[in-house]
Amino acid sequence: MVRRSILIQDDEVTKDTGFVLICSGYLVEQGRVLLVHHNRFGKWVPPGGHIEPGETFAEIAVREFKEETGLLVEALSAQPVIHPPDGNATPEPAPFYVDLEREGFRIPAIVQFFYVRRIGGEQELQAQLEEVADARWFTLGDLDDLPTFEQVRSLARFALRNYPIESERA
């Protein structure tokens, strides 16, 4: 297993955070949620992955979604924009959930979960077979017996019921 480490550099001091940073996206369409069957975990999970240099958290979710499913998406903020963009500050989409995960990671992972929506018109769903064995849509009823983590089951149910675009909810 590859060991990833996030470093914080502040002036002359560099420290390891002791965590990996991961972001995932939940896409809901027509009352179904899109999940991928992750090769390493052997379970269904939302598309997502590790931070790369220069990325914001929302950009991680968008990039990983495209890489794992072939779909172009944008992150939707779970919070309103409080301050408009200006020369100093640009609002970033806020995740709808954040947790600390241990199973399957040598170093604990801080994971942020974003709602995402498809952009750019019709696109073909295509699983990236290097990391995921499959990508499929699931309804609320499908989640009960799905081989996944309990946390994914809870978040998928929440996303299906609370997705920001009401017409797409279960």
Backbone bond lengths (Angstrom), bond angles and torsions (degrees), N, CA, C in turn:
res aa  C-N    CA-C-N  psi(-1)  N-CA   C-N-CA  omega(-1)  CA-C   N-CA-C  phi
1 M - - - 1.443 - - 1.530 108.26 -
2 V 1.321 116.40 134.97 1.453 121.79 178.73 1.522 109.32 -70.22
3 R 1.318 116.30 135.77 1.464 120.16 176.84 1.508 107.98 -96.17
4 R 1.305 116.46 118.48 1.460 121.68 177.58 1.506 108.30 -108.48
5 S 1.304 114.31 146.10 1.452 119.49 -177.94 1.521 108.12 -142.66
6 I 1.310 117.37 139.11 1.452 122.55 177.49 1.520 107.95 -105.06
7 L 1.320 115.76 127.43 1.456 120.86 -179.59 1.520 110.08 -108.21
8 I 1.314 115.05 143.40 1.462 121.71 173.98 1.523 106.93 -110.47
9 Q 1.326 115.83 125.38 1.456 119.49 177.96 1.519 108.18 -114.75
10 D 1.332 115.19 123.61 1.459 121.68 -179.36 1.521 107.04 -133.04
11 D 1.317 116.42 108.56 1.467 122.30 -174.34 1.526 109.75 55.60
12 E 1.305 118.30 -114.49 1.457 122.67 -175.26 1.534 113.14 -95.85
13 V 1.323 117.68 -0.98 1.460 121.12 -173.62 1.530 110.28 -109.08
14 T 1.326 116.56 132.48 1.458 122.43 174.38 1.520 108.00 -121.43
15 K 1.337 115.39 129.82 1.464 120.90 -178.77 1.518 109.46 -131.36
16 D 1.328 115.73 146.09 1.459 122.09 172.53 1.524 107.16 -81.73
17 T 1.339 117.18 131.79 1.464 120.03 -178.97 1.524 112.56 -70.46
18 G 1.332 116.61 -23.58 1.466 119.81 -176.60 1.521 113.14 83.54
19 F 1.331 117.03 6.82 1.457 122.76 179.87 1.523 109.58 -136.89
20 V 1.329 116.34 157.18 1.453 120.73 165.04 1.526 106.26 -102.16
21 L 1.325 116.18 151.87 1.464 121.73 -178.68 1.522 108.76 -111.01
22 I 1.326 115.79 124.80 1.462 122.73 -176.59 1.529 108.33 -132.68
23 C 1.324 115.91 146.04 1.460 121.18 174.09 1.518 109.06 -133.67
24 S 1.324 115.71 143.66 1.458 123.04 -179.38 1.514 109.70 -132.98
25 G 1.328 115.45 160.80 1.455 120.56 179.79 1.513 113.05 -125.67
26 Y 1.323 115.77 142.41 1.462 122.59 174.70 1.523 108.11 -111.83
27 L 1.344 115.45 116.51 1.459 122.77 176.24 1.521 108.05 -106.37
28 V 1.322 115.98 126.23 1.464 122.12 178.38 1.523 108.04 -119.55
29 E 1.329 115.37 127.32 1.465 121.81 176.48 1.517 108.87 -141.26
30 Q 1.322 116.29 132.78 1.473 123.31 176.90 1.533 112.09 51.00
31 G 1.330 116.45 42.09 1.457 121.09 176.96 1.514 114.76 72.33
32 R 1.350 116.83 19.85 1.466 121.58 178.92 1.532 108.75 -129.43
33 V 1.325 116.15 149.89 1.457 122.29 178.81 1.528 108.36 -113.21
34 L 1.324 116.37 141.73 1.460 121.40 -179.23 1.529 110.26 -93.66
35 L 1.334 116.15 125.79 1.461 122.31 176.71 1.524 108.84 -129.38
36 V 1.329 115.88 158.91 1.460 121.84 176.78 1.525 109.07 -118.14
37 H 1.340 115.77 147.61 1.463 120.22 176.02 1.522 106.85 -91.16
38 H 1.333 115.37 104.03 1.466 122.21 -173.08 1.520 110.47 -76.75
39 N 1.327 116.76 128.62 1.464 121.36 -176.94 1.527 112.68 -61.52
40 R 1.324 117.81 -45.35 1.472 120.38 -176.11 1.525 111.85 -69.42
41 F 1.323 117.02 -41.13 1.465 120.52 -179.17 1.529 112.60 -80.17
42 G 1.347 116.27 -29.24 1.461 119.79 -174.82 1.518 111.84 69.41
43 K 1.329 116.54 25.69 1.469 122.03 -177.35 1.521 109.72 -139.42
44 W 1.333 115.22 163.77 1.466 122.11 175.47 1.527 108.99 -82.29
45 V 1.325 116.30 129.74 1.464 123.00 -178.22 1.532 108.73 -144.08
46 P 1.328 118.13 164.49 1.461 118.75 174.10 1.530 109.57 -73.05
47 P 1.336 117.96 149.28 1.458 119.47 175.78 1.527 110.09 -57.99
48 G 1.325 116.08 137.27 1.456 119.55 -179.81 1.505 111.85 178.89
49 G 1.336 115.82 175.46 1.454 119.19 179.51 1.507 113.25 -179.28
50 H 1.326 114.43 -169.16 1.461 123.71 -173.39 1.526 112.82 -80.46
51 I 1.318 114.87 154.84 1.450 122.34 176.89 1.529 110.16 -69.01
52 E 1.312 115.76 145.60 1.460 123.40 172.39 1.534 107.30 -116.57
53 P 1.325 117.68 154.89 1.472 119.89 -178.41 1.533 112.12 -53.52
54 G 1.320 115.29 135.68 1.456 122.06 176.06 1.513 115.79 83.47
55 E 1.337 118.41 3.23 1.461 120.85 -178.78 1.522 112.04 -95.37
56 T 1.328 115.43 145.51 1.461 120.34 167.02 1.525 106.96 -84.51
57 F 1.322 116.46 168.64 1.456 120.00 -179.01 1.527 111.43 -62.49
58 A 1.326 117.58 -44.00 1.468 120.37 179.65 1.530 110.63 -63.46
59 E 1.322 117.45 -36.83 1.467 120.73 178.92 1.524 112.08 -63.91
60 I 1.331 117.10 -33.23 1.467 120.27 176.44 1.529 109.42 -60.87
61 A 1.333 116.05 -50.29 1.468 120.66 -178.27 1.525 110.87 -59.07
62 V 1.319 117.64 -42.88 1.467 122.26 -179.35 1.531 110.74 -65.66
63 R 1.326 117.50 -47.76 1.473 121.35 -179.38 1.523 111.18 -61.90
64 E 1.329 116.05 -48.17 1.461 119.84 -178.42 1.527 111.67 -64.33
65 F 1.316 117.01 -35.98 1.465 120.28 178.21 1.523 109.70 -61.26
66 K 1.323 116.52 -46.56 1.474 121.15 178.97 1.525 110.44 -62.50
67 E 1.332 117.04 -45.55 1.462 120.92 -178.43 1.528 112.29 -62.33
68 E 1.321 117.77 -41.29 1.463 120.84 -173.15 1.520 114.53 -88.57
69 T 1.354 117.53 -22.21 1.470 119.83 -175.78 1.524 113.89 -123.76
70 G 1.331 117.92 -14.58 1.454 121.11 -175.07 1.515 113.54 79.98
71 L 1.337 118.16 1.68 1.466 121.88 -177.63 1.522 111.47 -97.43
72 L 1.328 115.31 136.02 1.463 121.30 175.53 1.531 107.73 -89.29
73 V 1.336 115.86 123.44 1.465 121.40 -177.64 1.518 109.84 -132.15
74 E 1.329 114.93 168.27 1.461 121.26 169.27 1.515 107.94 -126.24
75 A 1.321 115.99 149.34 1.465 120.77 178.49 1.521 109.22 -80.12
76 L 1.322 115.67 137.51 1.466 122.47 176.41 1.521 108.25 -104.73
77 S 1.304 116.66 136.02 1.452 119.58 -179.18 1.524 110.77 -78.97
78 A 1.312 114.99 138.33 1.462 120.47 176.55 1.530 110.85 -84.84
79 Q 1.313 116.92 -3.31 1.463 122.73 -179.29 1.527 109.70 -128.45
80 P 1.328 118.25 152.97 1.462 119.62 177.27 1.535 111.07 -71.68
81 V 1.323 115.25 157.05 1.459 120.05 173.14 1.525 106.72 -76.07
82 I 1.307 116.95 121.34 1.465 122.25 -177.09 1.522 111.18 -91.18
83 H 1.335 116.14 -35.23 1.459 121.74 -179.27 1.530 108.22 -129.02
84 P 1.338 117.54 128.13 1.468 119.31 -179.26 1.526 110.91 -67.79
85 P 1.340 116.42 157.42 1.465 118.39 178.23 1.526 110.83 -60.67
86 D 1.319 115.19 142.43 1.465 120.01 175.27 1.525 107.64 -142.55
87 G 1.314 117.68 -168.82 1.456 121.73 -177.83 1.515 113.93 -66.21
88 N 1.315 117.51 -15.26 1.453 121.49 -176.66 1.526 113.88 -109.93
89 A 1.323 117.43 -37.03 1.466 120.43 -172.03 1.530 111.09 -132.45
90 T 1.323 115.92 135.72 1.459 122.47 176.79 1.521 108.14 -122.33
91 P 1.333 118.06 121.64 1.461 119.91 178.80 1.527 110.89 -62.24
92 E 1.310 115.64 143.45 1.455 123.39 176.40 1.522 108.16 -118.22
93 P 1.335 117.65 147.23 1.466 118.64 176.34 1.530 111.13 -57.65
94 A 1.320 115.19 139.97 1.465 121.27 179.22 1.526 109.13 -97.83
95 P 1.333 117.73 139.65 1.466 120.08 177.65 1.523 110.90 -70.07
96 F 1.339 115.95 158.78 1.462 119.04 176.54 1.525 111.14 -89.68
97 Y 1.340 116.80 -12.13 1.463 119.75 179.92 1.527 108.89 -159.74
98 V 1.343 115.96 145.92 1.466 122.62 176.43 1.521 107.58 -137.33
99 D 1.336 116.25 137.64 1.458 118.61 175.19 1.522 111.02 -145.86
100 L 1.328 115.54 174.12 1.457 123.78 176.43 1.523 106.56 -111.54
101 E 1.343 117.26 120.13 1.457 121.47 -175.67 1.526 110.42 -113.72
102 R 1.338 115.17 145.00 1.465 121.08 -177.48 1.522 112.95 -121.01
103 E 1.331 117.66 -38.48 1.463 120.90 -175.34 1.532 110.49 -65.16
104 G 1.342 115.49 126.05 1.457 120.73 179.16 1.514 114.50 88.08
105 F 1.334 117.64 0.92 1.467 121.78 -178.61 1.523 109.99 -124.65
106 R 1.333 117.25 133.69 1.467 120.76 174.75 1.522 110.53 -70.83
107 I 1.324 115.80 -34.86 1.459 122.77 176.76 1.532 105.58 -115.42
108 P 1.332 119.70 133.83 1.467 119.76 -179.81 1.535 111.65 -54.41
109 A 1.317 115.37 146.24 1.464 121.78 -177.78 1.518 110.50 -112.21
110 I 1.328 115.85 130.74 1.460 121.35 168.46 1.524 105.05 -88.60
111 V 1.338 115.95 118.38 1.463 120.41 -174.58 1.527 109.59 -117.77
112 Q 1.333 114.66 129.56 1.465 121.75 176.87 1.526 108.27 -109.32
113 F 1.325 115.88 134.31 1.463 121.84 -177.55 1.523 109.57 -113.49
114 F 1.330 114.87 124.01 1.461 122.47 -178.80 1.519 110.36 -111.66
115 Y 1.333 115.63 147.70 1.453 119.93 162.72 1.522 105.68 -76.24
116 V 1.336 116.96 141.04 1.458 120.93 173.99 1.518 108.67 -130.45
117 R 1.336 115.79 157.25 1.466 120.26 173.68 1.517 108.65 -133.38
118 R 1.320 113.83 148.33 1.459 120.69 -179.07 1.528 109.89 -70.35
119 I 1.323 116.37 139.96 1.463 122.06 175.03 1.528 108.60 -130.35
120 G 1.317 116.36 162.39 1.459 119.78 174.31 1.514 115.22 85.85
121 G 1.327 118.53 18.83 1.459 120.69 175.42 1.521 113.99 79.71
122 E 1.321 115.32 -161.98 1.463 121.54 -177.30 1.524 110.86 -65.08
123 Q 1.327 115.64 133.95 1.461 122.07 178.06 1.511 107.89 -140.88
124 E 1.306 116.06 148.13 1.456 121.02 179.59 1.517 110.11 -87.26
125 L 1.319 115.45 130.66 1.457 121.36 174.97 1.518 108.40 -71.61
126 Q 1.331 116.56 121.85 1.461 120.98 -176.61 1.523 109.06 -141.97
127 A 1.324 116.58 110.49 1.468 121.37 -179.36 1.524 110.56 -69.02
128 Q 1.332 116.37 138.02 1.463 122.71 174.48 1.527 106.70 -83.74
129 L 1.306 116.96 103.31 1.460 121.34 -169.25 1.523 114.52 -68.73
130 E 1.335 118.67 -14.29 1.459 120.44 177.11 1.529 111.54 -66.04
131 E 1.328 116.85 -35.53 1.467 120.88 -177.32 1.519 113.49 -112.27
132 V 1.341 116.58 -29.79 1.458 120.35 -176.28 1.527 110.03 -128.15
133 A 1.329 115.69 141.99 1.459 120.97 -179.18 1.522 111.89 -83.50
134 D 1.343 116.61 -23.90 1.458 119.90 -175.16 1.526 108.83 -165.93
135 A 1.319 115.41 162.00 1.459 122.82 172.79 1.523 106.47 -136.58
136 R 1.343 116.58 128.28 1.469 120.62 -176.44 1.523 111.21 -145.15
137 W 1.339 112.93 159.79 1.460 121.39 175.69 1.527 109.16 -94.24
138 F 1.351 115.89 141.68 1.464 121.43 -179.38 1.526 110.36 -133.10
139 T 1.353 115.40 143.01 1.462 121.99 175.01 1.530 108.79 -93.20
140 L 1.314 116.56 173.02 1.471 120.69 175.46 1.522 111.01 -54.53
141 G 1.327 117.19 -44.39 1.462 121.47 -178.18 1.523 113.18 -65.37
142 D 1.316 117.34 -29.84 1.468 121.10 179.76 1.527 112.08 -69.66
143 L 1.312 117.40 -24.83 1.468 121.28 -172.00 1.529 113.40 -70.11
144 D 1.325 117.41 -26.64 1.467 120.46 -175.38 1.524 113.51 -55.44
145 D 1.315 117.71 -44.89 1.465 121.81 -174.85 1.527 112.95 -107.39
146 L 1.306 117.34 10.76 1.463 121.91 -176.77 1.530 110.79 -71.80
147 P 1.340 118.39 131.22 1.471 119.63 176.12 1.527 110.15 -71.26
148 T 1.325 115.46 98.62 1.461 122.00 -177.57 1.520 109.14 -154.46
149 F 1.302 116.18 177.79 1.462 121.80 173.55 1.529 108.08 -77.15
150 E 1.332 118.30 148.72 1.471 120.88 177.55 1.528 111.27 -59.75
151 Q 1.329 115.92 -35.59 1.462 120.29 178.89 1.527 110.56 -62.98
152 V 1.335 118.84 -40.62 1.468 121.95 178.07 1.524 109.33 -64.69
153 R 1.322 116.80 -42.60 1.468 120.42 178.01 1.533 110.29 -57.97
154 S 1.329 117.08 -44.94 1.473 121.22 179.53 1.525 111.91 -64.34
155 L 1.333 116.14 -45.45 1.466 119.50 -178.39 1.523 111.70 -69.29
156 A 1.327 117.98 -37.15 1.464 120.46 177.42 1.528 110.48 -64.10
157 R 1.327 116.80 -42.25 1.475 119.79 176.44 1.530 110.63 -61.55
158 F 1.329 115.46 -44.90 1.464 119.89 179.61 1.528 110.16 -60.82
159 A 1.329 116.95 -46.26 1.469 120.82 -179.39 1.529 110.99 -61.44
160 L 1.333 117.50 -42.23 1.459 120.55 179.70 1.533 112.06 -62.91
161 R 1.299 116.53 -32.67 1.472 120.39 -177.50 1.535 113.40 -91.32
162 N 1.334 117.53 -21.48 1.465 120.20 -171.53 1.524 114.23 -125.43
163 Y 1.312 118.11 11.27 1.463 121.73 -179.48 1.525 109.45 -52.35
164 P 1.336 118.50 138.78 1.463 120.55 -174.00 1.530 115.19 -62.25
165 I 1.330 118.28 -23.48 1.461 120.92 176.87 1.529 107.28 -95.34
166 E 1.319 115.96 97.99 1.469 121.62 -171.18 1.517 113.67 -55.30
167 S 1.322 117.80 -36.87 1.480 120.86 -177.02 1.533 112.27 -66.09
168 E 1.326 118.71 -15.45 1.463 122.13 -179.71 1.537 112.48 -95.05
169 R 1.320 117.59 -12.89 1.483 121.93 -175.58 1.518 112.32 -64.56
170 A 1.333 113.54 160.87 1.479 120.65 175.62 1.517 109.41 -74.32
